[in-house]
């Protein structure tokens, strides 16, 4: 939903059946939640990372740092091979902040003369790794995803 136009929210809610929203814990997530509520979305439909930790986490922050960096570097090498070959050092997981990794990665790319990594292709690469049976979640955040899964199962009446 973060890339969906809020103007189409009414269509989603009326045509999409029962709907729930997972909200990032950063300022943009808070604003998005306020917009959802102001458009009639019920609070019980909104699940927040910030319900579990007092940090401004976004989805990318829940990914294991090593896997996240590996995927970013793979994306850069795949989509920008000539520019990537000029980079002296790959992005390292030691450089990642705990929160707002995406912002830091975009800044790193700019500082190294690279176009920003596309969220959609990076997400697909991470999904492929998860689909291969690898856990991509940082172990310290398992509880958040288990909790959101529990909330969603309750909300959708799934046993």
KAJO-V914661 format. One record per residue. RES is the residue in one small letter. PSI is psi as a letter, one per 20 degrees, with the letter a starting at -180 (none if undefined). NEAR is the number of other C-alpha atoms within 12 Angstrom. Layout:
BEGIN
res/psi/near
RES/PSI/NEAR
RES/PSI/NEAR
END
This chain:
BEGIN
res/psi/near
x/h/19
x/h/22
x/i/12
x/q/12
x/p/14
x/h/23
x/h/14
x/j/16
x/g/26
x/g/19
x/g/15
x/g/21
x/h/21
x/h/13
x/i/11
x/j/12
x/b/11
x/p/17
x/q/25
x/r/29
x/p/30
x/p/32
x/p/32
x/q/34
x/j/31
x/a/26
x/g/17
x/h/18
x/g/27
x/g/24
x/g/17
x/g/28
x/g/32
x/g/19
x/g/22
x/g/33
x/g/19
x/i/15
x/j/19
x/j/18
x/p/25
x/q/20
x/h/21
x/i/21
x/i/25
x/p/30
x/p/33
x/p/34
x/h/35
x/i/27
x/i/21
x/h/23
x/q/22
x/m/14
x/q/22
x/l/27
x/q/33
x/r/31
x/g/33
x/h/37
x/i/37
x/i/35
x/q/39
x/p/28
x/g/32
x/g/24
x/h/31
x/g/39
x/g/33
x/g/23
x/g/35
x/g/43
x/h/31
x/g/24
x/g/31
x/g/35
x/h/23
x/g/19
x/h/20
x/l/23
x/h/16
x/g/14
x/h/18
x/h/24
x/i/18
x/i/15
x/p/21
x/g/10
x/p/13
x/q/25
x/p/33
x/q/21
x/h/23
x/h/13
x/i/20
x/p/27
x/r/22
x/h/25
x/q/26
x/l/26
x/h/33
x/g/31
x/g/22
x/g/25
x/g/37
x/g/23
x/g/20
x/g/27
x/g/28
x/g/16
x/h/14
x/j/22
x/k/19
x/q/29
x/q/23
x/q/26
x/p/32
x/p/22
x/h/25
x/g/16
x/h/19
x/g/29
x/g/24
x/g/18
x/g/27
x/g/33
x/h/22
x/g/17
x/g/22
x/h/19
x/h/13
x/j/11
x/i/11
x/p/15
x/p/22
x/i/32
x/p/27
x/p/22
x/h/17
x/i/18
x/j/28
x/g/21
x/h/18
x/g/32
x/h/27
x/g/17
x/g/21
x/h/26
x/g/23
x/g/17
x/g/26
x/g/24
x/g/16
x/g/16
x/g/21
x/j/16
x/l/11
x/p/10
x/none/10
END
